[in-house]
Each structure stands twice: as structure tokens, then as C-alpha cells.
């Protein structure tokens, strides 16, 4: 190549000529001529540039990036004036980087670039120093520079002293000026400015200005240091006088401050501090004795000591572990929640049986809002006889909220855990970490990561808060976390906790809660007599189904208290009324028209292309009708009703099953090629997803394609496979109760859910017929009015078979 031939030229032939050199861009480092500097080369393009230079004459062009944040700079991102340098040494490092020793040769500027495959090459032109002719002004600038540099050496002991003798004895002003510029504390831009100054006179002038400014800065720093030293001496004098004042106070009997410190020392002996904590407090007390009582440092030390002595170090509440009492407390405060209660009783029973267990379980209650997670945690604390403290984690995004702030900050405080321990006053409280799934993270840290140590039984016995800066034992604390969604809990935290899932309340459970908890609570709060507010079961059910839609009972409680306020208003208006019963007319008048209406199903008529499915929502069970229309077309499948990906896949799986069973169902093998199928699920504004509607969509499709209506008063749930197998589903209890509420008498359920049904059998109405199925053929046989497989055992030949038969007959003829 041409540039290889140019680079082979050596010595004087290169002067004042445009030559090709590889470009080595540097970050925040400027190399001047006659300067020897070690450089670590780590970028791939820079390594290739050095390797290329080593192959030829070891000459390279070095320039500094204008923006140090750019990782792969081009020739446009570096200063156009840099230094032509020679590579003296190369050391290859284990990580693939190069450590090179380079010596600046002369100034040079980029004329234009030639990007290569692996590095950037530039054509550069040397910039020899101008104005080397001796003149009176240059000599004066040179002498003044040497005088300033001598003063600079006296002020800054970090500058090599032998450089001064070199400057005095050498008359090479060009070289010495660049050397002095290297050893002066110049900014990045100032050093680049010196490099770009080719004229010697201008360079000496700028060096004089910048060196004079640097000398003034150093002198100012020394004056500031002197003032600080004076202040330190003043502080020592104040300390001496303070000690004298303390002695005078002692003689006068006014040594309350000393007496207070002695009281703290006496209290520390009774707290049972760890050796580390005792040593830390004693050290702070000795410092406190030497400080003026009203100084800011004394206030900080006193606050720190107060926090340590206010924490429980050995005091524990005695567990009142009685299974009967625990069951009674849980039943009194919570209706339903059978499985969560059983799990909690298991923990309490294990604690009672193995009294030596020191670790407390870490429980996480997961469920929708309003199902009683927080109150359940309070009941656990009450049943164990422990103190209860709640920490709200919703919206926390600073790690210091968990671990505390360091004492160097003004107004620093311990984290929420240490504050909770101070509030509990015992070492074994129940601490509720509320809304653990709603923590955030930002530049201040990740609070979820800080909780990993807290919720690990192997680590929390030596928890270190940044404010206390000593180990504190949290192993005896029973942590209970709450969350609405498991997906929001980071996996490392999730792995450390025992998950207890709380499902939404059923209609019957809400009715019991309203009668036994909400209404008595409201009557007590508003001081109403039972005859002044009477409401029947039917009216409560109407409020539950038509005025609320929730998994918990918060909206239900608000509706009941609203009715009570309306009743009070009526009682105050008419003093003659002594008893009041809430009827339907009052409900509509006081609460307005029903906000939520039950899904209306056409269950009486035989329906073609229409099947009823069952769905689970966080508010409970629900029903959904799946409609199918078969239209002339080209084999398209349209899915509407805001269906999720999983539900769309279920529809495709159902259609594939039907295609594989087409002959048995009396359909032609090519039935789908001349038809478009449209599957729609009403209430299109509501998103729907999940695989459990698979058999319902398959039944509706078969009904529409075969013109065979579905049986009335029947619903179904189950996931379908391509081979027609029916897989298990979740939320069985809620789905079956929803079926009964909508006057459905027969439900098709996957056979794999038999065990789930046996657990909830007592809660399901006995007149609801449950049919367990394991294959889609069973569903089609019983869910359609006519058995689709009976008349098609000897099915009619399809079009292809008919054509082959006609062809064979014609050949025979």
C-alpha cells in the first residue's frame, strides 16, 4: 500500500512532509514534545493502531479526545493538533491490553483521515516551533519564567528540584518550556493550549501567565491552612477553659452534666449490651465528657447514645402459645380463610412443640386488597402475645430507609427496622412488612436488596444499621410480609419467605362478615341500636352483588356505613321513628341504581354456536358466553373480545383438535378452507386471558360447524390440548359458586381437579351436578343436544374420496 511505502522512509526525509500514521486517541491525557509517558492501551482500535506502528517504524500520532465519554472516537472527536511520538517500550498485559512507553517527538496536525479496517489512520504534517530567533523580549520572558518556576518549586515540594538546575544550565528554550509545562499543575484545556501554541514567544508568554496564576492559588491555599491552624489552636484553648469551668462547677456542686453521664453508664450495665455495643457507647461517652454540653458534636453524640440505650438488647415477651386460644382469636377476627388459618396454626403448634426453636418463620401473605392481610398479621401477634409493629414499604426507593443514614449526615436517623424495634421495646415482636411488592429502586439504592439480609435467618442475627454501625440481633423477630401480587416480589426475597395465599371472599363469606363483623362494628361506631338499623340477608346479598365488585370487603363496609349515615339522618329528621328496616326501595334511594349487574345468560333455548364458560377474577368467579359464527370465506379465524395471548392460543388449539377429528364429527377434511370462523367473547372492554376457556371454545366451534345446539343450563371449564386431553384449572371454588349464582345446573370440570373438588365439596350446593371429564370427546357427547359421533361412525365420503371413486369407475368402464 502507499502508506506502507511512506512509513518506510526514515529520518530527515519526514520533516515538513505529509505522512501517514496510526491515530492513538487518549482520554484526559495530553503528551507534549520531548515528554516520556507510560500509557495503558485497552481499546481494540487503539491496540490495533499500536500494533501497526510496531510493524513499521514505531511512530504513532497521539491526540486527546475532546469528549472523554466517547468510547470509539473518530478523527473528528480528537483535537486536530497533537504529538508525533515514538514507541520506546511495549509490555503485553494478561487481560490483552498493552502498556507502552512513548516519547513525544514534535507537534503535528491532522490534514485528513483514512479509516482502516481495525483502526483510524491520519495524514499528519509536523509543526516545527517558530520564533526561535533570539530577541530581547524572548530572553526577558525566558528569565521571568525561570524565576517564577524557582518560586513555584519553593511552594510546591512535589515538583522535582533537579528540573530547576536543568532549566538554568540549558539554553534550549523550546524543549525546556514544554518540560516545565508538564510539571506545572495545569488544567486539561491549558495544557492543550500550550501544545497548540507553535510560536515560542507566545508559548513563553502563556506559561508565565499560567504559572503566576498557579503560584497565587498555592499562596492562597497556604493562607487558608494557616487560618485553620489558628482555629484549631483556638479550639484547644476553649477545651482547656471548658475543663477549668467543669472543675469550677464541680467545686460549686453544679456538676449535673457529669452526673447525667454517670447515670447513662449505670443504665448501660443493666441493658445487656453486646461487647461491641458496650465498647462503642463507652467510647462515645468519653468523647461526650470532653465536649462542651451545648456544642453540635455533643448533640450528635448524645442522640447516638440515646438510640442505643433505648433499644431492647435482652428483653423478650413470653409467648402465650395456646392452640385453642390462637384458633379462637383467628376465628373471632376473620371469617373464612380456612387454609391460611390452618397454616398459621401449624406454625404456632411447631413453636409450642419444639420450644428450643429460636428462628421465627418468615411468612408472606399474598392476596388482593381488602381480604384481611394486615388484620390477620395483627391476630397472629395477639395469639402469640407479642408486640406488633407495622412498617409500610409501599413506594420506598431508598436503601437508607431500611439500613439507616450514616451519622455524618445532618439529621441522620436509623432505618425503619431499628425504629420498629425501639417502638416494640422487646427483641421478639411481630413486625409487619406491608406492601413488600410495591418497593421501587433508583440511584439511592435498592431497598429490596437491603431486605435480603433482614429476611435471612442465617444473617439477620448480625444486622448492621448504618446509623448505629454495630451488629444488632433480629433473629428473634417474627417477620410477616404482605403483597397483592407475587410477580412484584423480587425472586431472592420470594425465596426466603413462606408464601400463604389469601383468595377473595365468596358471596356467602361476605354475607357472614357483614352480619358478624361489619354491621356490629358500624353500630358501635355510630352508637346505633340494633332496632334502629335492621337489614336482611337478601338486602346484604344485593349490596354484595349489585353495588360492590371486589375480592375483599372494603367497598361493602363503605356501603353499609353509608346506609347507617342515611339512617341516622332519617332518625334525626323524624323523631317518631324508633326502628328502621332497610328494604329494596331504601337501597335504591340511598345507594342509587345498581352499579354492577349480573351477566345475563340465555339458558332456556337450545343454542347453536354458543357455549357458557366459567372464569376466575380477583373479585371472585364469573361466567362468560362464547359465541361462534361460521361465514363463507377462505379459512380465516377471527378472535375478538380483547383476548390475551394464552386464550388466543387455546382457540387455535381447539380448532386444530376439530380439524384432526373432522371425519368423526361429520365434517369434511377441508371444511375450514371455504369458511371463515369468528369467535367472540362479549364485554369486549374487559381484558380476558388464561387457558381454562379451551373446552368452552371447542364446544362452541363444534356446535356452530355441525349445527348442533348446546344443552341448556350447562357450563364448563378446562384447558384443551391438540389431542383433546383436558387439563386441570385453578379457581375451582369461585367458578362453581358463580355457576350456581347464574342458575346453571350442570358443570363440566377436568378430572384432574377431583382432589380440589373434594376439599371444597361442603361449600358447593348439592344440587349442582359436577361432571368430571378427561377428554374432549366426553364433553361433546354430553354438552351437545345430539351426540356428534353417533351418526358419523359411517361418515359420508369427502370430496377427494368422491373424485377418486368416480375416476376408478370411469377407468373400469
C-alpha positions in Angstrom: 0.0 0.0 0.0 1.0 3.7 -0.4 1.1 4.4 3.3 3.4 1.5 4.0 5.9 2.8 1.4 5.7 6.3 3.0 6.2 4.9 6.5 9.3 3.1 5.5 11.0 6.5 4.9 13.1 7.4 7.9 14.9 10.4 9.4 15.1 13.8 7.9 13.0 12.9 4.9 9.9 13.0 7.1 10.3 16.7 8.0 7.8 19.1 6.6 6.1 16.3 4.7 2.6 14.9 5.0 2.9 11.3 6.3 0.5 8.6 7.2 0.4 7.5 10.9 -2.0 5.4 13.0 -4.1 7.5 15.4 -4.0 6.8 19.2 -6.7 8.8 20.9 -6.3 9.4 24.7 -8.7 10.4 27.5 -7.8 13.5 29.6 -4.1 13.0 28.9 -2.0 15.3 26.8 1.5 14.5 25.8 4.0 17.3 24.9 7.1 17.0 22.7 10.2 15.6 24.5 8.0 14.1 27.2 8.2 10.4 28.1 5.0 9.0 29.3 3.6 5.4 30.1 0.2 4.7 28.6 -2.2 1.8 29.1 -3.9 0.9 25.8 -7.1 -1.0 26.2 -9.5 -0.2 23.3 -9.4 -2.7 20.5 -8.9 0.0 17.8 -6.1 1.6 19.8 -4.4 -1.7 20.3 -4.5 -2.3 16.5 -3.1 1.2 15.9 -0.1 0.4 18.2 0.4 -3.0 16.6 0.5 -1.3 13.2 3.1 1.2 14.4 5.2 -1.6 15.8 5.3 -3.4 12.5 7.0 -0.4 10.8 9.0 2.5 12.4 7.2 2.6 15.9 5.9 6.1 15.1 2.4 7.0 16.1 0.2 10.1 16.2 -1.2 10.9 19.7 -4.1 13.3 20.2 -6.6 13.8 23.1 -10.4 13.3 22.8 -12.5 16.5 23.1 -15.2 14.5 24.9 -13.8 11.7 27.2 -17.2 9.9 27.4 -17.0 8.7 23.7 -15.8 5.1 23.7 -15.0 4.7 20.0 -13.7 8.2 18.8 -13.0 9.0 15.2 -10.6 11.7 13.9 -13.4 14.3 14.3 -13.6 13.6 18.1 -10.0 14.4 18.8 -8.1 17.7 18.8 -6.6 18.3 15.3 -3.2 19.3 16.8 -1.4 16.5 18.7 2.0 15.0 19.0 4.0 12.7 16.8 5.6 10.2 19.2 7.9 7.2 19.2 7.1 4.0 21.0 10.1 3.1 23.3 8.8 0.0 25.1 5.8 -2.3 24.9 4.5 -4.7 27.6 1.6 -7.0 26.9 -0.7 -7.4 29.9 -2.7 -10.6 30.8 -6.0 -9.0 30.0 -5.0 -8.3 26.4 -4.2 -4.6 27.0 -0.8 -3.0 26.2 1.4 -0.9 28.4 3.5 1.3 26.2 6.2 3.9 26.9 6.1 6.8 24.4 8.3 9.8 23.8 6.8 12.9 22.2 8.8 13.9 19.1 7.2 17.1 17.8 3.9 18.8 17.3 1.8 17.8 14.4 -1.6 18.4 12.9 -4.2 16.2 11.1 -4.7 17.1 7.5 -7.2 14.3 6.7 -8.0 10.8 7.8 -8.0 7.4 6.2 -10.2 5.0 8.2 -8.7 1.5 8.1 -10.4 -1.9 8.9 -9.4 -2.0 12.6 -8.1 1.5 13.4 -8.1 5.0 12.2 -5.2 6.3 10.2 -4.4 10.0 9.6 -2.2 12.0 7.3 -0.4 14.5 9.5 2.0 17.3 9.0 4.7 18.3 11.5 4.5 21.7 13.1 8.1 22.9 13.9 8.5 25.6 16.6 8.6 29.1 15.1 10.2 32.3 16.6 13.4 30.5 17.7 15.4 33.6 16.8 16.8 35.2 20.0 15.4 38.6 20.9 15.4 40.8 24.0 11.7 40.1 24.6 12.1 36.3 24.3 15.1 36.4 26.6 13.2 38.5 29.2 10.2 36.1 29.1 12.6 33.2 29.5 14.3 34.7 32.6 11.0 35.6 34.1 9.7 32.1 33.6 12.8 30.6 35.4 12.3 33.0 38.3 8.6 32.1 38.6 9.4 28.4 38.4 12.0 28.8 41.2 9.3 30.3 43.4 6.9 27.6 42.4 9.4 24.9 43.5 9.7 26.5 46.9 5.9 26.5 47.3 5.3 23.0 45.9 7.6 20.3 47.3 6.1 17.7 44.9 8.0 19.2 41.9 11.4 17.6 41.1 14.2 20.0 42.3 16.7 18.9 39.7 14.5 20.3 37.0 15.5 23.8 38.1 19.2 23.2 37.6 18.3 21.8 34.1 16.4 25.0 33.3 19.3 27.2 34.5 22.0 25.4 32.6 20.2 24.6 29.3 19.6 27.2 26.6 17.1 25.0 24.6 14.1 27.2 25.4 11.8 25.2 23.2 12.4 21.9 24.9 12.6 23.3 28.5 9.4 25.3 28.0 7.5 22.1 27.1 9.2 20.2 30.0 8.2 22.9 32.5 4.6 22.8 31.2 4.4 19.1 32.0 5.4 19.6 35.7 3.1 22.6 36.4 -0.3 21.9 37.7 -2.2 23.0 34.6 -5.8 22.2 33.6 -6.6 20.0 30.7 -7.6 22.9 28.4 -4.5 24.9 29.5 -2.1 22.1 28.6 -3.8 21.6 25.2 -3.5 25.4 24.6 0.3 25.1 25.3 0.5 22.2 22.8 -1.3 24.1 20.1 1.0 27.2 20.6 3.7 26.7 18.0 5.4 30.2 18.3 8.0 30.1 21.2 7.3 33.7 22.2 3.6 33.1 22.6 4.2 29.9 24.4 6.6 31.5 26.9 4.0 34.3 27.5 1.2 31.8 28.2 3.4 29.8 30.5 4.4 32.9 32.5 0.7 33.8 32.9 -0.4 30.3 33.9 2.5 29.7 36.3 1.9 33.1 38.0 -1.8 32.2 38.5 -0.8 28.8 39.9 1.6 30.4 42.4 -1.2 32.8 43.6 -3.5 29.8 44.1 -0.9 27.9 46.2 -0.2 31.0 48.3 -4.0 31.4 48.9 -4.2 27.8 50.0 -1.4 28.2 52.5 -3.1 31.3 53.9 -6.3 29.3 54.4 -4.3 26.5 56.0 -2.8 29.0 58.4 -6.2 30.3 59.4 -7.4 26.7 60.0 -4.4 26.0 62.2 -5.2 29.2 64.2 -8.8 27.9 64.7 -7.5 24.6 65.9 -5.4 26.3 68.5 -8.4 28.3 69.5 -10.4 25.1 69.9 -7.7 23.7 72.1 -7.7 26.8 74.2 -11.5 26.6 74.5 -11.2 22.9 75.6 -8.7 23.9 78.3 -11.0 26.7 79.6 -14.0 24.2 79.4 -12.1 21.8 81.6 -11.5 24.7 84.1 -15.2 25.6 84.0 -16.1 22.0 84.7 -13.7 22.0 87.7 -15.3 25.2 89.0 -18.8 23.7 88.5 -17.8 20.7 90.5 -16.5 22.8 93.3 -19.8 24.7 93.3 -21.8 21.5 93.2 -23.2 22.2 89.8 -21.9 19.1 88.0 -25.2 17.9 86.6 -23.7 17.1 83.2 -21.2 14.7 84.8 -23.9 13.2 86.9 -26.1 12.6 83.8 -23.2 10.8 82.0 -22.7 8.6 85.1 -26.4 7.8 85.1 -26.1 6.7 81.5 -23.2 4.5 82.4 -25.2 2.9 85.2 -28.1 2.2 82.9 -25.8 0.6 80.3 -24.8 -2.1 82.8 -28.4 -3.2 83.1 -29.2 -3.3 79.3 -27.3 -6.4 78.4 -25.4 -4.8 75.6 -23.1 -6.9 73.3 -19.4 -6.3 73.9 -19.2 -4.4 70.6 -22.1 -2.1 71.5 -20.7 -1.6 75.1 -17.3 -0.5 73.7 -18.9 1.8 71.2 -21.1 3.6 73.8 -18.2 3.9 76.3 -16.1 5.5 73.6 -18.9 8.0 72.8 -19.3 8.8 76.4 -15.6 9.5 76.9 -15.8 11.9 73.8 -19.0 13.4 75.3 -17.3 14.2 78.5 -14.6 16.2 76.7 -17.1 18.3 74.6 -19.0 21.5 75.6 -22.5 20.4 76.5 -24.2 22.7 74.0 -21.9 22.1 71.1 -23.3 20.5 67.9 -20.9 17.5 68.2 -22.2 16.8 71.7 -25.8 16.8 70.5 -24.9 14.3 67.8 -23.1 12.0 70.2 -25.9 12.3 72.8 -28.5 11.4 70.2 -26.5 8.3 69.1 -26.2 7.1 72.7 -29.9 7.7 73.3 -30.7 5.5 70.4 -28.5 2.7 71.6 -29.8 2.7 75.2 -33.4 2.9 74.0 -33.3 -0.3 72.0 -34.2 -3.7 73.6 -31.0 -5.8 73.9 -32.2 -8.7 76.1 -35.8 -8.1 77.0 -38.3 -10.6 75.4 -42.0 -11.0 75.7 -43.1 -14.5 76.8 -45.0 -16.4 74.1 -48.5 -17.4 75.3 -48.8 -20.3 73.0 -52.2 -21.9 73.2 -53.6 -23.5 70.1 -57.2 -23.2 71.4 -56.7 -19.5 72.1 -55.0 -18.9 68.8 -57.9 -20.6 66.9 -60.4 -18.6 68.9 -58.7 -15.3 68.1 -58.3 -16.0 64.4 -62.0 -17.1 64.2 -63.2 -14.1 66.1 -61.5 -11.6 63.8 -61.7 -13.4 60.4 -64.4 -15.2 58.6 -63.4 -17.8 56.0 -59.7 -18.0 55.2 -59.7 -21.7 56.2 -56.4 -22.7 54.6 -54.4 -19.6 55.8 -55.7 -20.2 59.3 -54.6 -23.8 59.2 -51.1 -22.8 58.1 -50.7 -20.2 60.8 -51.9 -22.8 63.5 -49.2 -25.2 62.1 -46.5 -22.6 62.8 -47.8 -21.9 66.3 -48.1 -25.7 67.0 -44.5 -26.2 65.9 -43.3 -23.4 68.1 -45.1 -24.9 71.1 -43.9 -28.5 70.5 -40.2 -27.5 69.9 -39.6 -24.9 72.5 -35.9 -24.6 71.6 -36.6 -23.2 68.1 -35.0 -19.8 68.0 -35.7 -18.9 64.4 -39.1 -17.4 63.7 -40.8 -18.2 60.4 -40.9 -15.5 57.7 -44.4 -15.5 56.3 -45.7 -13.7 53.3 -49.5 -13.2 53.0 -50.3 -12.7 49.3 -53.8 -11.7 48.2 -56.0 -8.9 46.6 -56.7 -5.7 48.5 -59.2 -5.9 51.4 -59.1 -9.6 52.2 -57.6 -9.0 55.7 -53.8 -9.5 55.3 -52.9 -6.7 57.8 -55.5 -7.7 60.3 -54.5 -11.3 60.1 -50.9 -10.4 61.0 -52.3 -8.4 64.0 -54.2 -11.5 65.0 -51.0 -13.7 64.8 -49.2 -11.2 67.1 -52.2 -11.2 69.5 -52.4 -15.0 69.6 -48.7 -15.3 70.4 -48.9 -12.5 73.0 -46.2 -10.4 71.2 -45.8 -6.7 70.4 -47.0 -5.8 66.9 -45.3 -3.1 64.7 -46.2 -2.3 61.1 -43.7 -0.9 58.6 -45.1 0.4 55.3 -42.8 -0.4 52.4 -45.0 1.0 49.6 -43.2 3.4 47.5 -39.8 3.2 49.4 -36.9 3.6 46.9 -34.0 4.5 49.2 -31.9 1.8 50.8 -31.3 4.2 53.7 -35.0 3.7 54.7 -34.0 0.1 55.6 -30.4 0.4 56.7 -30.5 4.0 58.1 -28.3 7.0 57.3 -24.7 7.4 58.3 -24.1 9.7 61.2 -22.0 12.1 59.1 -25.3 13.5 57.6 -27.2 16.2 59.4 -30.4 14.9 60.8 -29.4 11.2 60.3 -31.7 8.5 61.7 -31.7 4.7 61.9 -33.6 2.7 59.4 -37.2 1.7 59.8 -36.3 -1.7 61.3 -34.3 -0.2 64.2 -37.1 2.4 64.7 -39.6 -0.5 64.9 -37.5 -2.3 67.4 -37.4 0.8 69.6 -41.1 1.1 69.3 -41.7 -2.6 70.2 -39.4 -2.5 73.3 -38.8 -6.3 73.0 -36.5 -8.4 71.0 -39.1 -10.7 69.7 -42.0 -8.6 68.3 -44.1 -9.4 65.2 -43.0 -6.9 62.5 -45.3 -6.5 59.5 -43.6 -5.5 56.3 -46.6 -4.2 54.5 -46.8 -3.9 50.7 -43.4 -5.6 50.1 -44.3 -5.9 46.3 -44.5 -2.1 45.9 -40.9 -1.1 46.7 -39.0 0.8 44.0 -35.4 1.4 43.2 -33.4 4.4 42.0 -29.9 6.0 42.2 -30.1 5.8 46.0 -30.0 2.0 46.0 -32.4 -0.9 46.1 -34.3 -1.4 49.3 -35.3 -5.0 48.3 -31.6 -5.9 48.3 -31.2 -4.4 51.8 -34.1 -6.6 53.0 -32.3 -9.8 51.9 -30.1 -9.7 55.0 -33.1 -8.9 57.2 -35.2 -11.8 55.9 -32.4 -14.4 56.0 -32.4 -16.3 59.3 -28.7 -17.0 58.9 -27.7 -13.4 58.5 -30.2 -11.2 60.5 -28.7 -12.1 63.8 -25.9 -9.7 62.9 -27.8 -6.9 61.1 -25.8 -3.7 60.9 -27.7 -0.4 60.6 -25.6 2.4 59.1 -26.6 4.8 61.9 -25.7 2.5 64.8 -22.7 0.9 63.0 -22.9 -2.1 65.3 -24.4 -5.5 64.9 -28.0 -6.0 66.2 -29.8 -9.3 66.5 -33.1 -9.6 64.6 -33.2 -13.4 64.6 -35.9 -13.5 67.3 -38.3 -11.2 65.3 -41.2 -12.8 63.5 -41.5 -11.1 60.2 -44.7 -11.1 58.3 -44.8 -9.6 54.8 -47.9 -8.7 52.7 -48.2 -8.3 49.0 -51.0 -8.1 46.4 -49.2 -9.8 43.6 -46.4 -12.4 43.8 -45.0 -11.1 40.5 -44.0 -7.9 42.2 -41.7 -9.6 44.8 -38.1 -9.9 43.7 -37.1 -13.6 43.5 -34.3 -13.5 46.1 -36.9 -12.1 48.6 -39.6 -14.5 47.5 -37.2 -17.5 48.0 -36.7 -16.5 51.7 -40.4 -16.4 52.6 -43.2 -18.9 53.3 -46.0 -17.9 51.0 -49.6 -18.1 52.2 -52.1 -17.2 49.5 -55.4 -15.5 50.5 -58.1 -15.7 47.9 -61.0 -13.4 47.6 -64.1 -14.0 49.8 -67.1 -15.8 48.3 -70.6 -14.3 48.5 -71.5 -16.4 51.5 -68.3 -15.4 53.3 -69.0 -11.8 52.6 -72.5 -12.2 54.0 -71.2 -13.7 57.2 -68.5 -11.0 57.5 -71.2 -8.3 57.1 -73.5 -9.8 59.7 -70.9 -10.7 62.3 -68.2 -8.0 61.9 -69.1 -5.0 59.7 -72.6 -4.3 60.9 -71.8 -4.7 64.7 -68.6 -2.5 64.1 -70.7 0.2 62.4 -73.4 0.1 65.1 -70.8 0.6 67.8 -69.0 3.4 65.9 -72.2 5.4 65.2 -73.8 4.4 68.5 -76.9 3.0 66.9 -79.2 0.5 68.5 -79.9 -2.8 66.7 -83.6 -1.9 66.1 -82.6 1.5 64.6 -80.7 -0.3 61.8 -82.1 -3.6 60.6 -81.1 -5.2 57.3 -81.9 -8.7 56.0 -79.8 -11.2 54.2 -81.3 -10.6 50.8 -80.6 -6.9 51.0 -77.0 -7.6 52.1 -76.6 -10.0 49.1 -78.0 -7.3 46.8 -75.3 -4.9 48.1 -72.6 -7.5 47.6 -73.6 -8.4 44.0 -75.0 -5.2 42.6 -73.2 -2.4 44.5 -69.7 -3.8 45.0 -67.2 -5.8 42.9 -64.2 -6.7 45.0 -62.2 -9.6 46.4 -62.3 -8.1 50.0 -64.9 -6.3 51.9 -63.8 -2.6 51.9 -66.4 -1.4 49.4 -69.0 -3.5 51.3 -68.1 -1.8 54.6 -68.3 1.6 52.9 -71.8 0.9 51.6 -73.0 -0.4 54.9 -71.7 2.7 56.8 -73.3 4.9 54.1 -76.6 3.2 54.8 -76.1 3.8 58.6 -75.4 7.5 58.0 -78.6 7.8 55.9 -80.5 6.0 58.6 -79.1 8.5 61.3 -80.2 11.4 59.0 -83.7 10.0 58.8 -83.9 9.3 62.5 -82.9 12.9 63.3 -85.4 14.3 60.9 -88.3 12.2 62.2 -88.1 11.7 66.0 -91.2 9.4 65.9 -89.2 6.7 64.1 -87.8 4.2 66.7 -87.0 1.3 64.4 -85.8 1.2 60.9 -85.6 -1.7 58.4 -83.6 -1.4 55.2 -85.7 -2.6 52.2 -85.1 -2.6 48.5 -86.7 0.8 47.9 -84.4 2.4 50.5 -81.4 0.7 49.0 -82.1 2.2 45.6 -83.0 5.6 47.1 -79.9 5.8 49.3 -77.2 4.0 47.2 -78.6 4.8 43.7 -79.1 2.4 40.8 -77.1 -0.8 40.9 -73.6 -0.3 39.6 -72.8 -3.9 38.7 -75.2 -6.2 37.0 -75.1 -10.0 36.9 -74.2 -11.4 33.4 -77.5 -12.4 31.7 -77.4 -15.8 30.1 -80.0 -17.3 27.7 -80.1 -20.7 29.3 -83.6 -21.9 28.3 -83.3 -22.1 24.5 -81.1 -24.5 22.6 -78.2 -22.5 21.3 -76.1 -23.1 18.2 -72.6 -21.8 18.3 -73.0 -20.6 21.8 -71.4 -22.1 25.0 -71.1 -21.0 28.6 -67.7 -20.9 30.3 -66.5 -20.2 33.8 -63.8 -17.6 34.7 -61.8 -16.6 37.7 -61.1 -13.0 38.6 -59.6 -11.4 41.7 -63.2 -10.3 42.6 -64.4 -14.0 42.5 -65.9 -16.3 39.9 -67.8 -15.2 36.8 -69.4 -16.7 33.7 -68.7 -15.8 30.1 -70.5 -16.8 26.9 -68.5 -17.7 23.9 -70.2 -17.0 20.5 -69.1 -18.6 17.3 -70.2 -17.6 13.8 -69.3 -19.6 10.6 -69.2 -17.5 7.5 -68.2 -18.1 3.8 -64.6 -17.3 3.4 -61.0 -18.6 2.9 -60.2 -20.3 6.2 -59.6 -17.3 8.4 -60.0 -17.4 12.2 -61.0 -14.1 13.9 -60.9 -13.7 17.7 -62.5 -10.6 19.3 -63.3 -9.6 22.8 -59.9 -8.4 23.9 -58.4 -11.9 24.4 -54.9 -12.4 25.8 -52.2 -14.5 24.1 -52.9 -17.6 26.1 -56.7 -17.5 25.3 -56.0 -17.0 21.6 -53.7 -20.0 21.6 -56.4 -22.0 23.2 -58.8 -21.1 20.4 -56.2 -22.2 17.8 -55.6 -25.5 19.7 -59.4 -26.1 19.8 -59.7 -25.6 16.1 -56.7 -27.9 15.4 -58.4 -30.6 17.5 -61.6 -30.2 15.5 -59.7 -30.5 12.2 -58.0 -33.7 13.4 -61.4 -35.2 14.3 -63.3 -33.8 11.3 -64.4 -37.2 9.8 -65.7 -38.4 13.2 -67.7 -35.2 13.6 -69.3 -35.4 10.2 -67.2 -32.6 8.7 -65.2 -32.7 5.5 -61.4 -32.7 5.9 -61.3 -29.4 4.0 -64.2 -27.8 5.9 -62.1 -24.9 7.1 -60.8 -23.9 3.6 -64.0 -22.4 2.4 -65.2 -20.9 5.7 -64.2 -18.0 8.0 -64.8 -18.6 11.7 -65.4 -15.7 14.1 -65.0 -16.3 17.9 -66.3 -13.5 20.1 -66.5 -13.2 23.9 -68.8 -10.3 25.0 -67.8 -7.5 27.3 -65.0 -6.5 24.9 -63.7 -3.7 27.1 -62.7 -6.2 29.8 -59.3 -8.0 29.1 -59.5 -11.8 29.2 -56.8 -14.4 29.3 -56.0 -17.9 30.5 -56.3 -21.4 29.1 -59.4 -22.6 31.0 -61.8 -21.5 28.3 -60.3 -24.0 25.9 -63.1 -26.7 26.1 -65.8 -24.0 26.0 -64.4 -22.6 22.8 -64.1 -26.1 21.3 -67.7 -26.9 22.2 -69.0 -23.6 20.7 -66.9 -24.2 17.5 -68.3 -27.8 17.1 -71.8 -26.6 17.7 -71.5 -23.9 15.0 -69.8 -26.1 12.5 -72.2 -29.1 12.9 -75.4 -27.0 13.5 -75.8 -29.0 16.7 -77.1 -26.8 19.6 -75.6 -26.9 23.1 -77.6 -28.2 26.1 -79.2 -25.5 28.3 -78.1 -24.8 31.9 -74.6 -26.2 31.3 -71.2 -24.6 31.8 -67.7 -25.8 31.5 -64.1 -25.1 32.3 -60.8 -26.7 31.3 -57.7 -26.5 29.2 -57.6 -28.4 25.9 -54.6 -30.0 24.2 -54.2 -30.7 20.5 -55.1 -34.4 21.2 -58.2 -33.4 23.0 -57.0 -34.1 26.6 -58.4 -31.8 29.3 -56.0 -30.4 31.8 -56.6 -29.0 35.3 -57.5 -25.4 36.0 -57.4 -23.1 39.1 -60.1 -21.1 41.0 -62.5 -24.1 41.0 -64.4 -23.0 44.1 -65.1 -19.5 42.8 -66.1 -20.8 39.4 -68.6 -23.3 40.8 -70.2 -20.8 43.1 -70.5 -18.4 40.1 -72.2 -21.2 38.1 -74.8 -21.7 40.8 -75.5 -17.9 41.1 -76.3 -17.9 37.3 -78.8 -20.8 37.5 -76.5 -23.4 36.0 -77.3 -26.9 37.0 -74.5 -28.9 35.2 -70.8 -28.1 35.1 -68.1 -30.0 33.2 -64.8 -30.0 35.2 -61.4 -31.6 34.4 -60.9 -35.0 36.0 -57.5 -33.8 37.3 -59.4 -31.4 39.6 -61.2 -34.2 41.6 -59.0 -33.7 44.7 -59.6 -29.9 44.6 -63.4 -30.5 44.4 -63.3 -32.9 47.4 -61.7 -30.2 49.5 -64.4 -27.7 48.8 -67.4 -30.1 48.4 -69.1 -28.9 51.6 -69.2 -25.3 50.3 -70.7 -26.2 46.9 -74.5 -26.5 46.7 -75.6 -30.2 46.5 -78.0 -29.6 43.6 -75.1 -28.6 41.2 -74.2 -31.5 39.1 -70.5 -31.9 38.5 -69.3 -34.0 35.6 -65.6 -34.9 35.6 -64.1 -35.3 32.1 -60.7 -36.1 30.8 -61.2 -35.9 27.0 -62.9 -33.5 24.7 -65.0 -36.3 23.2 -66.7 -36.8 26.5 -67.6 -33.1 26.7 -69.0 -33.0 23.1 -71.1 -36.2 23.8 -72.8 -34.7 26.8 -72.7 -30.9 26.1 -74.4 -31.0 22.7 -78.1 -31.9 22.2 -77.2 -34.6 19.7 -74.2 -36.9 20.1 -71.9 -35.8 17.2 -70.1 -39.1 17.0 -73.2 -41.5 16.6 -74.4 -40.8 13.1 -70.9 -40.2 11.8 -69.4 -43.6 12.6 -70.1 -44.4 8.9 -69.4 -40.9 7.7 -70.1 -39.6 4.2 -67.0 -39.6 1.9 -65.3 -36.2 1.4 -64.8 -34.5 -1.9 -61.4 -36.0 -2.5 -62.6 -39.6 -1.9 -65.6 -39.0 -4.2 -63.3 -37.8 -7.1 -61.1 -40.9 -6.7 -64.2 -43.2 -6.8 -65.5 -41.5 -10.0 -62.1 -41.8 -11.6 -61.8 -45.5 -10.8 -65.3 -46.2 -12.2 -64.5 -44.4 -15.4 -61.4 -46.5 -15.9 -63.4 -49.7 -15.2 -66.0 -48.7 -17.8 
